[in-house]
Amino acid sequence: MKPSQLDIAKHKGEVLDRIMNWKREEVPKQMAEISLAQVKAFAQLAPDPEDFSAALTAQPGASLIAEVKRASPSKGLIAKDWDPELIAETYAR
């Protein structure tokens, strides 16, 4: 492993611990602010989920599902010039 990878591996648990601690505080606050009935009402307004299986098999050839990130908990900022549409168009070519 490269030194930078070792540093990430060494601190990975710390980053996840910080996220978990933050969520343990945040979730009860959100639950106090928004009722379960409100959450269910919002869920009813959400669009139907995409059929990814159909999308992947609709056309011949290779298909791709990709996730692009501007930043990560362990690496920080990955892309300064962040244009998700341009990234998607590049993958589509």
PDB file of N, CA, C and O in Angstrom:
ATOM      1  N   MET A   1       0.829  -1.186   0.000  1.00  0.00           N
ATOM      2  CA  MET A   1       0.000   0.000   0.000  1.00  0.00           C
ATOM      3  C   MET A   1       0.873   1.248   0.000  1.00  0.00           C
ATOM      4  O   MET A   1       1.943   1.278   0.607  1.00  0.00           O
ATOM      5  N   LYS A   2       0.399   2.264  -0.684  1.00  0.00           N
ATOM      6  CA  LYS A   2       1.085   3.548  -0.666  1.00  0.00           C
ATOM      7  C   LYS A   2       0.862   4.209   0.700  1.00  0.00           C
ATOM      8  O   LYS A   2      -0.115   3.904   1.384  1.00  0.00           O
ATOM      9  N   PRO A   3       1.762   5.109   1.094  1.00  0.00           N
ATOM     10  CA  PRO A   3       1.581   5.787   2.383  1.00  0.00           C
ATOM     11  C   PRO A   3       0.224   6.473   2.512  1.00  0.00           C
ATOM     12  O   PRO A   3      -0.389   6.419   3.578  1.00  0.00           O
ATOM     13  N   SER A   4      -0.257   7.119   1.444  1.00  0.00           N
ATOM     14  CA  SER A   4      -1.545   7.810   1.524  1.00  0.00           C
ATOM     15  C   SER A   4      -2.681   6.817   1.769  1.00  0.00           C
ATOM     16  O   SER A   4      -3.635   7.129   2.481  1.00  0.00           O
ATOM     17  N   GLN A   5      -2.582   5.623   1.181  1.00  0.00           N
ATOM     18  CA  GLN A   5      -3.605   4.606   1.400  1.00  0.00           C
ATOM     19  C   GLN A   5      -3.559   4.102   2.838  1.00  0.00           C
ATOM     20  O   GLN A   5      -4.598   3.818   3.434  1.00  0.00           O
ATOM     21  N   LEU A   6      -2.367   3.993   3.388  1.00  0.00           N
ATOM     22  CA  LEU A   6      -2.240   3.569   4.782  1.00  0.00           C
ATOM     23  C   LEU A   6      -2.871   4.591   5.718  1.00  0.00           C
ATOM     24  O   LEU A   6      -3.543   4.223   6.682  1.00  0.00           O
ATOM     25  N   ASP A   7      -2.653   5.875   5.437  1.00  0.00           N
ATOM     26  CA  ASP A   7      -3.250   6.925   6.264  1.00  0.00           C
ATOM     27  C   ASP A   7      -4.767   6.846   6.229  1.00  0.00           C
ATOM     28  O   ASP A   7      -5.427   6.970   7.261  1.00  0.00           O
ATOM     29  N   ILE A   8      -5.316   6.641   5.043  1.00  0.00           N
ATOM     30  CA  ILE A   8      -6.768   6.542   4.900  1.00  0.00           C
ATOM     31  C   ILE A   8      -7.285   5.342   5.676  1.00  0.00           C
ATOM     32  O   ILE A   8      -8.270   5.446   6.406  1.00  0.00           O
ATOM     33  N   ALA A   9      -6.622   4.203   5.520  1.00  0.00           N
ATOM     34  CA  ALA A   9      -7.052   2.995   6.225  1.00  0.00           C
ATOM     35  C   ALA A   9      -6.983   3.195   7.733  1.00  0.00           C
ATOM     36  O   ALA A   9      -7.860   2.736   8.466  1.00  0.00           O
ATOM     37  N   LYS A  10      -5.951   3.871   8.191  1.00  0.00           N
ATOM     38  CA  LYS A  10      -5.760   4.089   9.627  1.00  0.00           C
ATOM     39  C   LYS A  10      -6.874   4.966  10.209  1.00  0.00           C
ATOM     40  O   LYS A  10      -7.312   4.746  11.338  1.00  0.00           O
ATOM     41  N   HIS A  11      -7.328   5.953   9.442  1.00  0.00           N
ATOM     42  CA  HIS A  11      -8.321   6.909   9.934  1.00  0.00           C
ATOM     43  C   HIS A  11      -9.742   6.587   9.484  1.00  0.00           C
ATOM     44  O   HIS A  11     -10.683   7.273   9.880  1.00  0.00           O
ATOM     45  N   LYS A  12      -9.906   5.567   8.674  1.00  0.00           N
ATOM     46  CA  LYS A  12     -11.225   5.250   8.136  1.00  0.00           C
ATOM     47  C   LYS A  12     -12.240   5.028   9.252  1.00  0.00           C
ATOM     48  O   LYS A  12     -13.351   5.553   9.192  1.00  0.00           O
ATOM     49  N   GLY A  13     -11.870   4.261  10.259  1.00  0.00           N
ATOM     50  CA  GLY A  13     -12.769   4.009  11.376  1.00  0.00           C
ATOM     51  C   GLY A  13     -13.135   5.276  12.122  1.00  0.00           C
ATOM     52  O   GLY A  13     -14.265   5.428  12.585  1.00  0.00           O
ATOM     53  N   GLU A  14     -12.180   6.187  12.238  1.00  0.00           N
ATOM     54  CA  GLU A  14     -12.441   7.451  12.916  1.00  0.00           C
ATOM     55  C   GLU A  14     -13.487   8.262  12.168  1.00  0.00           C
ATOM     56  O   GLU A  14     -14.380   8.843  12.784  1.00  0.00           O
ATOM     57  N   VAL A  15     -13.384   8.305  10.858  1.00  0.00           N
ATOM     58  CA  VAL A  15     -14.345   9.045  10.046  1.00  0.00           C
ATOM     59  C   VAL A  15     -15.730   8.432  10.215  1.00  0.00           C
ATOM     60  O   VAL A  15     -16.706   9.152  10.424  1.00  0.00           O
ATOM     61  N   LEU A  16     -15.819   7.120  10.125  1.00  0.00           N
ATOM     62  CA  LEU A  16     -17.110   6.456  10.283  1.00  0.00           C
ATOM     63  C   LEU A  16     -17.659   6.659  11.691  1.00  0.00           C
ATOM     64  O   LEU A  16     -18.865   6.839  11.864  1.00  0.00           O
ATOM     65  N   ASP A  17     -16.796   6.631  12.689  1.00  0.00           N
ATOM     66  CA  ASP A  17     -17.240   6.880  14.067  1.00  0.00           C
ATOM     67  C   ASP A  17     -17.818   8.284  14.213  1.00  0.00           C
ATOM     68  O   ASP A  17     -18.841   8.473  14.872  1.00  0.00           O
ATOM     69  N   ARG A  18     -17.159   9.274  13.594  1.00  0.00           N
ATOM     70  CA  ARG A  18     -17.674  10.651  13.661  1.00  0.00           C
ATOM     71  C   ARG A  18     -19.035  10.750  12.984  1.00  0.00           C
ATOM     72  O   ARG A  18     -19.939  11.410  13.497  1.00  0.00           O
ATOM     73  N   ILE A  19     -19.185  10.094  11.832  1.00  0.00           N
ATOM     74  CA  ILE A  19     -20.469  10.117  11.126  1.00  0.00           C
ATOM     75  C   ILE A  19     -21.548   9.465  11.987  1.00  0.00           C
ATOM     76  O   ILE A  19     -22.644  10.009  12.124  1.00  0.00           O
ATOM     77  N   MET A  20     -21.246   8.311  12.563  1.00  0.00           N
ATOM     78  CA  MET A  20     -22.228   7.609  13.401  1.00  0.00           C
ATOM     79  C   MET A  20     -22.611   8.446  14.627  1.00  0.00           C
ATOM     80  O   MET A  20     -23.789   8.526  14.975  1.00  0.00           O
ATOM     81  N   ASN A  21     -21.641   9.061  15.271  1.00  0.00           N
ATOM     82  CA  ASN A  21     -21.941   9.908  16.433  1.00  0.00           C
ATOM     83  C   ASN A  21     -22.827  11.081  16.047  1.00  0.00           C
ATOM     84  O   ASN A  21     -23.771  11.419  16.762  1.00  0.00           O
ATOM     85  N   TRP A  22     -22.521  11.697  14.919  1.00  0.00           N
ATOM     86  CA  TRP A  22     -23.317  12.821  14.434  1.00  0.00           C
ATOM     87  C   TRP A  22     -24.747  12.364  14.150  1.00  0.00           C
ATOM     88  O   TRP A  22     -25.703  13.040  14.528  1.00  0.00           O
ATOM     89  N   LYS A  23     -24.894  11.215  13.482  1.00  0.00           N
ATOM     90  CA  LYS A  23     -26.224  10.697  13.159  1.00  0.00           C
ATOM     91  C   LYS A  23     -27.008  10.335  14.418  1.00  0.00           C
ATOM     92  O   LYS A  23     -28.223  10.528  14.464  1.00  0.00           O
ATOM     93  N   ARG A  24     -26.334   9.818  15.431  1.00  0.00           N
ATOM     94  CA  ARG A  24     -27.009   9.482  16.699  1.00  0.00           C
ATOM     95  C   ARG A  24     -27.608  10.729  17.348  1.00  0.00           C
ATOM     96  O   ARG A  24     -28.609  10.637  18.059  1.00  0.00           O
ATOM     97  N   GLU A  25     -27.006  11.882  17.109  1.00  0.00           N
ATOM     98  CA  GLU A  25     -27.550  13.144  17.620  1.00  0.00           C
ATOM     99  C   GLU A  25     -28.598  13.718  16.673  1.00  0.00           C
ATOM    100  O   GLU A  25     -29.624  14.235  17.116  1.00  0.00           O
ATOM    101  N   GLU A  26     -28.341  13.627  15.377  1.00  0.00           N
ATOM    102  CA  GLU A  26     -29.195  14.271  14.384  1.00  0.00           C
ATOM    103  C   GLU A  26     -30.553  13.588  14.231  1.00  0.00           C
ATOM    104  O   GLU A  26     -31.576  14.269  14.155  1.00  0.00           O
ATOM    105  N   VAL A  27     -30.580  12.263  14.186  1.00  0.00           N
ATOM    106  CA  VAL A  27     -31.823  11.540  13.909  1.00  0.00           C
ATOM    107  C   VAL A  27     -32.897  11.819  14.961  1.00  0.00           C
ATOM    108  O   VAL A  27     -34.027  12.121  14.578  1.00  0.00           O
ATOM    109  N   PRO A  28     -32.613  11.737  16.262  1.00  0.00           N
ATOM    110  CA  PRO A  28     -33.671  12.051  17.232  1.00  0.00           C
ATOM    111  C   PRO A  28     -34.208  13.480  17.095  1.00  0.00           C
ATOM    112  O   PRO A  28     -35.400  13.718  17.284  1.00  0.00           O
ATOM    113  N   LYS A  29     -33.318  14.435  16.763  1.00  0.00           N
ATOM    114  CA  LYS A  29     -33.771  15.815  16.557  1.00  0.00           C
ATOM    115  C   LYS A  29     -34.737  15.883  15.380  1.00  0.00           C
ATOM    116  O   LYS A  29     -35.777  16.536  15.460  1.00  0.00           O
ATOM    117  N   GLN A  30     -34.389  15.205  14.283  1.00  0.00           N
ATOM    118  CA  GLN A  30     -35.263  15.212  13.113  1.00  0.00           C
ATOM    119  C   GLN A  30     -36.583  14.515  13.405  1.00  0.00           C
ATOM    120  O   GLN A  30     -37.636  14.949  12.936  1.00  0.00           O
ATOM    121  N   MET A  31     -36.530  13.438  14.178  1.00  0.00           N
ATOM    122  CA  MET A  31     -37.753  12.720  14.528  1.00  0.00           C
ATOM    123  C   MET A  31     -38.675  13.598  15.378  1.00  0.00           C
ATOM    124  O   MET A  31     -39.897  13.474  15.294  1.00  0.00           O
ATOM    125  N   ALA A  32     -38.104  14.476  16.187  1.00  0.00           N
ATOM    126  CA  ALA A  32     -38.902  15.387  17.003  1.00  0.00           C
ATOM    127  C   ALA A  32     -39.533  16.489  16.157  1.00  0.00           C
ATOM    128  O   ALA A  32     -40.601  16.998  16.496  1.00  0.00           O
ATOM    129  N   GLU A  33     -38.880  16.856  15.061  1.00  0.00           N
ATOM    130  CA  GLU A  33     -39.362  17.939  14.203  1.00  0.00           C
ATOM    131  C   GLU A  33     -40.375  17.474  13.168  1.00  0.00           C
ATOM    132  O   GLU A  33     -41.276  18.232  12.807  1.00  0.00           O
ATOM    133  N   ILE A  34     -40.246  16.248  12.688  1.00  0.00           N
ATOM    134  CA  ILE A  34     -41.100  15.748  11.609  1.00  0.00           C
ATOM    135  C   ILE A  34     -41.743  14.444  12.065  1.00  0.00           C
ATOM    136  O   ILE A  34     -41.059  13.501  12.462  1.00  0.00           O
ATOM    137  N   SER A  35     -43.074  14.411  12.000  1.00  0.00           N
ATOM    138  CA  SER A  35     -43.784  13.212  12.455  1.00  0.00           C
ATOM    139  C   SER A  35     -43.691  12.100  11.413  1.00  0.00           C
ATOM    140  O   SER A  35     -43.392  12.343  10.244  1.00  0.00           O
ATOM    141  N   LEU A  36     -43.952  10.886  11.863  1.00  0.00           N
ATOM    142  CA  LEU A  36     -43.977   9.746  10.954  1.00  0.00           C
ATOM    143  C   LEU A  36     -45.049   9.942   9.890  1.00  0.00           C
ATOM    144  O   LEU A  36     -44.853   9.562   8.736  1.00  0.00           O
ATOM    145  N   ALA A  37     -46.177  10.529  10.266  1.00  0.00           N
ATOM    146  CA  ALA A  37     -47.250  10.797   9.297  1.00  0.00           C
ATOM    147  C   ALA A  37     -46.761  11.738   8.194  1.00  0.00           C
ATOM    148  O   ALA A  37     -47.098  11.549   7.026  1.00  0.00           O
ATOM    149  N   GLN A  38     -45.965  12.753   8.559  1.00  0.00           N
ATOM    150  CA  GLN A  38     -45.416  13.672   7.556  1.00  0.00           C
ATOM    151  C   GLN A  38     -44.443  12.947   6.632  1.00  0.00           C
ATOM    152  O   GLN A  38     -44.452  13.165   5.421  1.00  0.00           O
ATOM    153  N   VAL A  39     -43.618  12.100   7.194  1.00  0.00           N
ATOM    154  CA  VAL A  39     -42.666  11.338   6.383  1.00  0.00           C
ATOM    155  C   VAL A  39     -43.427  10.471   5.389  1.00  0.00           C
ATOM    156  O   VAL A  39     -43.062  10.404   4.215  1.00  0.00           O
ATOM    157  N   LYS A  40     -44.485   9.805   5.852  1.00  0.00           N
ATOM    158  CA  LYS A  40     -45.292   8.960   4.962  1.00  0.00           C
ATOM    159  C   LYS A  40     -45.968   9.795   3.878  1.00  0.00           C
ATOM    160  O   LYS A  40     -46.060   9.355   2.732  1.00  0.00           O
ATOM    161  N   ALA A  41     -46.440  10.991   4.222  1.00  0.00           N
ATOM    162  CA  ALA A  41     -47.066  11.873   3.231  1.00  0.00           C
ATOM    163  C   ALA A  41     -46.052  12.292   2.171  1.00  0.00           C
ATOM    164  O   ALA A  41     -46.365  12.295   0.980  1.00  0.00           O
ATOM    165  N   PHE A  42     -44.837  12.646   2.596  1.00  0.00           N
ATOM    166  CA  PHE A  42     -43.785  12.997   1.638  1.00  0.00           C
ATOM    167  C   PHE A  42     -43.455  11.810   0.739  1.00  0.00           C
ATOM    168  O   PHE A  42     -43.229  11.978  -0.459  1.00  0.00           O
ATOM    169  N   ALA A  43     -43.428  10.620   1.312  1.00  0.00           N
ATOM    170  CA  ALA A  43     -43.113   9.414   0.536  1.00  0.00           C
ATOM    171  C   ALA A  43     -44.159   9.175  -0.546  1.00  0.00           C
ATOM    172  O   ALA A  43     -43.825   8.708  -1.634  1.00  0.00           O
ATOM    173  N   GLN A  44     -45.411   9.489  -0.262  1.00  0.00           N
ATOM    174  CA  GLN A  44     -46.472   9.317  -1.259  1.00  0.00           C
ATOM    175  C   GLN A  44     -46.272  10.255  -2.454  1.00  0.00           C
ATOM    176  O   GLN A  44     -46.690   9.940  -3.568  1.00  0.00           O
ATOM    177  N   LEU A  45     -45.639  11.392  -2.222  1.00  0.00           N
ATOM    178  CA  LEU A  45     -45.402  12.370  -3.292  1.00  0.00           C
ATOM    179  C   LEU A  45     -44.185  12.030  -4.149  1.00  0.00           C
ATOM    180  O   LEU A  45     -44.015  12.579  -5.237  1.00  0.00           O
ATOM    181  N   ALA A  46     -43.355  11.141  -3.667  1.00  0.00           N
ATOM    182  CA  ALA A  46     -42.123  10.790  -4.384  1.00  0.00           C
ATOM    183  C   ALA A  46     -42.451  10.056  -5.682  1.00  0.00           C
ATOM    184  O   ALA A  46     -43.414   9.291  -5.731  1.00  0.00           O
ATOM    185  N   PRO A  47     -41.667  10.277  -6.725  1.00  0.00           N
ATOM    186  CA  PRO A  47     -41.899   9.542  -7.976  1.00  0.00           C
ATOM    187  C   PRO A  47     -41.615   8.059  -7.795  1.00  0.00           C
ATOM    188  O   PRO A  47     -40.872   7.657  -6.900  1.00  0.00           O
ATOM    189  N   ASP A  48     -42.219   7.257  -8.656  1.00  0.00           N
ATOM    190  CA  ASP A  48     -41.956   5.821  -8.613  1.00  0.00           C
ATOM    191  C   ASP A  48     -40.474   5.567  -8.875  1.00  0.00           C
ATOM    192  O   ASP A  48     -39.840   6.314  -9.620  1.00  0.00           O
ATOM    193  N   PRO A  49     -39.926   4.533  -8.275  1.00  0.00           N
ATOM    194  CA  PRO A  49     -38.507   4.230  -8.506  1.00  0.00           C
ATOM    195  C   PRO A  49     -38.264   3.792  -9.945  1.00  0.00           C
ATOM    196  O   PRO A  49     -39.143   3.228 -10.596  1.00  0.00           O
ATOM    197  N   GLU A  50     -37.069   4.060 -10.423  1.00  0.00           N
ATOM    198  CA  GLU A  50     -36.675   3.642 -11.766  1.00  0.00           C
ATOM    199  C   GLU A  50     -36.512   2.128 -11.817  1.00  0.00           C
ATOM    200  O   GLU A  50     -36.122   1.504 -10.830  1.00  0.00           O
ATOM    201  N   ASP A  51     -36.811   1.546 -12.963  1.00  0.00           N
ATOM    202  CA  ASP A  51     -36.593   0.108 -13.163  1.00  0.00           C
ATOM    203  C   ASP A  51     -35.200  -0.053 -13.768  1.00  0.00           C
ATOM    204  O   ASP A  51     -35.041  -0.053 -14.988  1.00  0.00           O
ATOM    205  N   PHE A  52     -34.202  -0.190 -12.910  1.00  0.00           N
ATOM    206  CA  PHE A  52     -32.822  -0.259 -13.379  1.00  0.00           C
ATOM    207  C   PHE A  52     -32.560  -1.499 -14.220  1.00  0.00           C
ATOM    208  O   PHE A  52     -31.774  -1.448 -15.166  1.00  0.00           O
ATOM    209  N   SER A  53     -33.190  -2.584 -13.897  1.00  0.00           N
ATOM    210  CA  SER A  53     -33.007  -3.808 -14.682  1.00  0.00           C
ATOM    211  C   SER A  53     -33.464  -3.577 -16.118  1.00  0.00           C
ATOM    212  O   SER A  53     -32.776  -3.964 -17.063  1.00  0.00           O
ATOM    213  N   ALA A  54     -34.614  -2.954 -16.278  1.00  0.00           N
ATOM    214  CA  ALA A  54     -35.121  -2.662 -17.622  1.00  0.00           C
ATOM    215  C   ALA A  54     -34.197  -1.686 -18.348  1.00  0.00           C
ATOM    216  O   ALA A  54     -33.940  -1.841 -19.542  1.00  0.00           O
ATOM    217  N   ALA A  55     -33.703  -0.691 -17.634  1.00  0.00           N
ATOM    218  CA  ALA A  55     -32.806   0.287 -18.253  1.00  0.00           C
ATOM    219  C   ALA A  55     -31.514  -0.362 -18.724  1.00  0.00           C
ATOM    220  O   ALA A  55     -30.983  -0.002 -19.775  1.00  0.00           O
ATOM    221  N   LEU A  56     -31.009  -1.313 -17.957  1.00  0.00           N
ATOM    222  CA  LEU A  56     -29.750  -1.970 -18.315  1.00  0.00           C
ATOM    223  C   LEU A  56     -29.899  -2.937 -19.478  1.00  0.00           C
ATOM    224  O   LEU A  56     -28.929  -3.205 -20.188  1.00  0.00           O
ATOM    225  N   THR A  57     -31.088  -3.458 -19.679  1.00  0.00           N
ATOM    226  CA  THR A  57     -31.289  -4.448 -20.744  1.00  0.00           C
ATOM    227  C   THR A  57     -32.058  -3.889 -21.935  1.00  0.00           C
ATOM    228  O   THR A  57     -32.355  -4.633 -22.870  1.00  0.00           O
ATOM    229  N   ALA A  58     -32.385  -2.605 -21.926  1.00  0.00           N
ATOM    230  CA  ALA A  58     -33.203  -2.009 -22.985  1.00  0.00           C
ATOM    231  C   ALA A  58     -32.476  -1.950 -24.329  1.00  0.00           C
ATOM    232  O   ALA A  58     -33.115  -2.052 -25.376  1.00  0.00           O
ATOM    233  N   GLN A  59     -31.178  -1.790 -24.316  1.00  0.00           N
ATOM    234  CA  GLN A  59     -30.420  -1.678 -25.556  1.00  0.00           C
ATOM    235  C   GLN A  59     -29.270  -2.675 -25.525  1.00  0.00           C
ATOM    236  O   GLN A  59     -28.766  -3.020 -24.456  1.00  0.00           O
ATOM    237  N   PRO A  60     -28.858  -3.135 -26.704  1.00  0.00           N
ATOM    238  CA  PRO A  60     -27.731  -4.072 -26.737  1.00  0.00           C
ATOM    239  C   PRO A  60     -26.425  -3.378 -26.349  1.00  0.00           C
ATOM    240  O   PRO A  60     -26.304  -2.157 -26.445  1.00  0.00           O
ATOM    241  N   GLY A  61     -25.472  -4.160 -25.920  1.00  0.00           N
ATOM    242  CA  GLY A  61     -24.162  -3.616 -25.567  1.00  0.00           C
ATOM    243  C   GLY A  61     -24.015  -3.456 -24.069  1.00  0.00           C
ATOM    244  O   GLY A  61     -24.872  -3.867 -23.287  1.00  0.00           O
ATOM    245  N   ALA A  62     -22.918  -2.856 -23.701  1.00  0.00           N
ATOM    246  CA  ALA A  62     -22.612  -2.672 -22.281  1.00  0.00           C
ATOM    247  C   ALA A  62     -23.458  -1.552 -21.695  1.00  0.00           C
ATOM    248  O   ALA A  62     -23.744  -0.559 -22.364  1.00  0.00           O
ATOM    249  N   SER A  63     -23.848  -1.718 -20.462  1.00  0.00           N
ATOM    250  CA  SER A  63     -24.588  -0.695 -19.726  1.00  0.00           C
ATOM    251  C   SER A  63     -23.818  -0.355 -18.463  1.00  0.00           C
ATOM    252  O   SER A  63     -22.987  -1.131 -17.991  1.00  0.00           O
ATOM    253  N   LEU A  64     -24.108   0.808 -17.932  1.00  0.00           N
ATOM    254  CA  LEU A  64     -23.342   1.278 -16.789  1.00  0.00           C
ATOM    255  C   LEU A  64     -24.237   2.028 -15.819  1.00  0.00           C
ATOM    256  O   LEU A  64     -25.029   2.880 -16.220  1.00  0.00           O
ATOM    257  N   ILE A  65     -24.107   1.708 -14.555  1.00  0.00           N
ATOM    258  CA  ILE A  65     -24.673   2.528 -13.490  1.00  0.00           C
ATOM    259  C   ILE A  65     -23.467   3.087 -12.749  1.00  0.00           C
ATOM    260  O   ILE A  65     -22.609   2.331 -12.292  1.00  0.00           O
ATOM    261  N   ALA A  66     -23.401   4.405 -12.631  1.00  0.00           N
ATOM    262  CA  ALA A  66     -22.227   5.019 -12.011  1.00  0.00           C
ATOM    263  C   ALA A  66     -22.645   6.016 -10.943  1.00  0.00           C
ATOM    264  O   ALA A  66     -23.722   6.608 -11.005  1.00  0.00           O
ATOM    265  N   GLU A  67     -21.784   6.183  -9.982  1.00  0.00           N
ATOM    266  CA  GLU A  67     -21.966   7.199  -8.957  1.00  0.00           C
ATOM    267  C   GLU A  67     -20.754   8.117  -9.038  1.00  0.00           C
ATOM    268  O   GLU A  67     -19.612   7.658  -9.039  1.00  0.00           O
ATOM    269  N   VAL A  68     -21.014   9.404  -9.105  1.00  0.00           N
ATOM    270  CA  VAL A  68     -19.920  10.368  -9.106  1.00  0.00           C
ATOM    271  C   VAL A  68     -20.039  11.207  -7.844  1.00  0.00           C
ATOM    272  O   VAL A  68     -21.141  11.541  -7.412  1.00  0.00           O
ATOM    273  N   LYS A  69     -18.915  11.539  -7.266  1.00  0.00           N
ATOM    274  CA  LYS A  69     -18.909  12.281  -6.012  1.00  0.00           C
ATOM    275  C   LYS A  69     -18.013  13.505  -6.123  1.00  0.00           C
ATOM    276  O   LYS A  69     -16.938  13.466  -6.721  1.00  0.00           O
ATOM    277  N   ARG A  70     -18.481  14.571  -5.539  1.00  0.00           N
ATOM    278  CA  ARG A  70     -17.659  15.769  -5.475  1.00  0.00           C
ATOM    279  C   ARG A  70     -16.635  15.656  -4.347  1.00  0.00           C
ATOM    280  O   ARG A  70     -15.528  16.186  -4.443  1.00  0.00           O
ATOM    281  N   ALA A  71     -17.019  14.956  -3.275  1.00  0.00           N
ATOM    282  CA  ALA A  71     -16.125  14.812  -2.125  1.00  0.00           C
ATOM    283  C   ALA A  71     -16.396  13.488  -1.428  1.00  0.00           C
ATOM    284  O   ALA A  71     -17.456  12.886  -1.598  1.00  0.00           O
ATOM    285  N   SER A  72     -15.431  13.052  -0.650  1.00  0.00           N
ATOM    286  CA  SER A  72     -15.604  11.831   0.139  1.00  0.00           C
ATOM    287  C   SER A  72     -15.168  12.109   1.571  1.00  0.00           C
ATOM    288  O   SER A  72     -14.347  12.995   1.804  1.00  0.00           O
ATOM    289  N   PRO A  73     -15.710  11.359   2.537  1.00  0.00           N
ATOM    290  CA  PRO A  73     -15.317  11.594   3.925  1.00  0.00           C
ATOM    291  C   PRO A  73     -13.822  11.406   4.170  1.00  0.00           C
ATOM    292  O   PRO A  73     -13.230  12.119   4.981  1.00  0.00           O
ATOM    293  N   SER A  74     -13.215  10.454   3.477  1.00  0.00           N
ATOM    294  CA  SER A  74     -11.802  10.179   3.739  1.00  0.00           C
ATOM    295  C   SER A  74     -10.851  11.018   2.895  1.00  0.00           C
ATOM    296  O   SER A  74      -9.759  11.351   3.356  1.00  0.00           O
ATOM    297  N   LYS A  75     -11.236  11.366   1.677  1.00  0.00           N
ATOM    298  CA  LYS A  75     -10.349  12.107   0.772  1.00  0.00           C
ATOM    299  C   LYS A  75     -10.643  13.602   0.739  1.00  0.00           C
ATOM    300  O   LYS A  75      -9.789  14.388   0.329  1.00  0.00           O
ATOM    301  N   GLY A  76     -11.837  14.006   1.164  1.00  0.00           N
ATOM    302  CA  GLY A  76     -12.220  15.408   1.053  1.00  0.00           C
ATOM    303  C   GLY A  76     -12.645  15.717  -0.377  1.00  0.00           C
ATOM    304  O   GLY A  76     -13.194  14.859  -1.070  1.00  0.00           O
ATOM    305  N   LEU A  77     -12.388  16.945  -0.813  1.00  0.00           N
ATOM    306  CA  LEU A  77     -12.785  17.398  -2.144  1.00  0.00           C
ATOM    307  C   LEU A  77     -12.074  16.587  -3.221  1.00  0.00           C
ATOM    308  O   LEU A  77     -10.847  16.487  -3.232  1.00  0.00           O
ATOM    309  N   ILE A  78     -12.860  16.010  -4.125  1.00  0.00           N
ATOM    310  CA  ILE A  78     -12.305  15.214  -5.218  1.00  0.00           C
ATOM    311  C   ILE A  78     -12.266  16.042  -6.498  1.00  0.00           C
ATOM    312  O   ILE A  78     -11.283  16.011  -7.238  1.00  0.00           O
ATOM    313  N   ALA A  79     -13.346  16.785  -6.753  1.00  0.00           N
ATOM    314  CA  ALA A  79     -13.456  17.532  -8.004  1.00  0.00           C
ATOM    315  C   ALA A  79     -13.814  18.987  -7.713  1.00  0.00           C
ATOM    316  O   ALA A  79     -14.875  19.274  -7.160  1.00  0.00           O
ATOM    317  N   LYS A  80     -12.921  19.903  -8.090  1.00  0.00           N
ATOM    318  CA  LYS A  80     -13.208  21.329  -7.923  1.00  0.00           C
ATOM    319  C   LYS A  80     -14.279  21.779  -8.904  1.00  0.00           C
ATOM    320  O   LYS A  80     -15.286  22.372  -8.516  1.00  0.00           O
ATOM    321  N   ASP A  81     -14.049  21.488 -10.184  1.00  0.00           N
ATOM    322  CA  ASP A  81     -14.998  21.874 -11.227  1.00  0.00           C
ATOM    323  C   ASP A  81     -16.052  20.784 -11.319  1.00  0.00           C
ATOM    324  O   ASP A  81     -15.871  19.811 -12.051  1.00  0.00           O
ATOM    325  N   TRP A  82     -17.144  20.931 -10.593  1.00  0.00           N
ATOM    326  CA  TRP A  82     -18.157  19.891 -10.442  1.00  0.00           C
ATOM    327  C   TRP A  82     -19.317  20.175 -11.379  1.00  0.00           C
ATOM    328  O   TRP A  82     -20.070  21.125 -11.165  1.00  0.00           O
ATOM    329  N   ASP A  83     -19.467  19.367 -12.408  1.00  0.00           N
ATOM    330  CA  ASP A  83     -20.579  19.485 -13.351  1.00  0.00           C
ATOM    331  C   ASP A  83     -21.137  18.088 -13.599  1.00  0.00           C
ATOM    332  O   ASP A  83     -20.704  17.418 -14.536  1.00  0.00           O
ATOM    333  N   PRO A  84     -22.093  17.629 -12.778  1.00  0.00           N
ATOM    334  CA  PRO A  84     -22.611  16.265 -12.911  1.00  0.00           C
ATOM    335  C   PRO A  84     -23.191  15.969 -14.292  1.00  0.00           C
ATOM    336  O   PRO A  84     -23.060  14.853 -14.795  1.00  0.00           O
ATOM    337  N   GLU A  85     -23.837  16.977 -14.912  1.00  0.00           N
ATOM    338  CA  GLU A  85     -24.396  16.748 -16.254  1.00  0.00           C
ATOM    339  C   GLU A  85     -23.297  16.456 -17.266  1.00  0.00           C
ATOM    340  O   GLU A  85     -23.432  15.543 -18.081  1.00  0.00           O
ATOM    341  N   LEU A  86     -22.220  17.214 -17.224  1.00  0.00           N
ATOM    342  CA  LEU A  86     -21.104  16.994 -18.142  1.00  0.00           C
ATOM    343  C   LEU A  86     -20.477  15.625 -17.900  1.00  0.00           C
ATOM    344  O   LEU A  86     -20.124  14.925 -18.849  1.00  0.00           O
ATOM    345  N   ILE A  87     -20.341  15.243 -16.640  1.00  0.00           N
ATOM    346  CA  ILE A  87     -19.789  13.929 -16.318  1.00  0.00           C
ATOM    347  C   ILE A  87     -20.681  12.833 -16.891  1.00  0.00           C
ATOM    348  O   ILE A  87     -20.182  11.881 -17.491  1.00  0.00           O
ATOM    349  N   ALA A  88     -22.000  12.959 -16.710  1.00  0.00           N
ATOM    350  CA  ALA A  88     -22.938  11.959 -17.232  1.00  0.00           C
ATOM    351  C   ALA A  88     -22.872  11.890 -18.752  1.00  0.00           C
ATOM    352  O   ALA A  88     -22.886  10.801 -19.327  1.00  0.00           O
ATOM    353  N   GLU A  89     -22.801  13.049 -19.407  1.00  0.00           N
ATOM    354  CA  GLU A  89     -22.707  13.066 -20.874  1.00  0.00           C
ATOM    355  C   GLU A  89     -21.427  12.383 -21.340  1.00  0.00           C
ATOM    356  O   GLU A  89     -21.432  11.675 -22.346  1.00  0.00           O
ATOM    357  N   THR A  90     -20.337  12.590 -20.618  1.00  0.00           N
ATOM    358  CA  THR A  90     -19.066  11.956 -20.969  1.00  0.00           C
ATOM    359  C   THR A  90     -19.183  10.445 -20.884  1.00  0.00           C
ATOM    360  O   THR A  90     -18.714   9.736 -21.774  1.00  0.00           O
ATOM    361  N   TYR A  91     -19.806   9.940 -19.817  1.00  0.00           N
ATOM    362  CA  TYR A  91     -20.012   8.495 -19.688  1.00  0.00           C
ATOM    363  C   TYR A  91     -20.933   7.967 -20.781  1.00  0.00           C
ATOM    364  O   TYR A  91     -20.753   6.843 -21.250  1.00  0.00           O
ATOM    365  N   ALA A  92     -21.919   8.763 -21.194  1.00  0.00           N
ATOM    366  CA  ALA A  92     -22.898   8.321 -22.193  1.00  0.00           C
ATOM    367  C   ALA A  92     -22.267   8.143 -23.570  1.00  0.00           C
ATOM    368  O   ALA A  92     -22.771   7.369 -24.384  1.00  0.00           O
ATOM    369  N   ARG A  93     -21.169   8.850 -23.841  1.00  0.00           N
ATOM    370  CA  ARG A  93     -20.518   8.730 -25.147  1.00  0.00           C
ATOM    371  C   ARG A  93     -19.905   7.399 -25.245  1.00  0.00           C
ATOM    372  O   ARG A  93     -19.298   7.073 -26.264  1.00  0.00           O
TER     373      ARG A  93
END
